């Protein structure tokens, strides 16, 4: 993977329950589940092609130190990371990161919202 395109993210994320997208802040394609962000893709400018997503707290510091990653601007305090060099990822890694981000967000939803997505309510 050299340059990340929104179509790649769509192909990965669109199949998951409750996923929607919206263009926010004029340049960012935001992936939501039940109205909560789990990934943000920059569509324009010098940061075009970068994607940010939530990670587990214990992985955040590890990833922030690796080449090709950085703490996500404005969202690092919530354990979001930005992938700056997608070509550094092995096949399947991006999907695994995005899926985990989705799961982290779903896990924080109220029981009713989780039920509506077809998952456990507890």
BELLINHU-V99227 format. One record per helix or strand. SS is the DSSP state (hx for helix, st for strand). FROM is the first residue (numbers start at 0). LEN is the number of residues. Records with the same first field share a line. If there is no record, write none. Layout:
SS=FROM-LEN, FROM-LEN
This chain:
hx=5-8, 56-8, 75-3, 85-3, 92-15, 110-6
st=18-6, 27-6, 35-7, 50-4, 68-3, 79-4
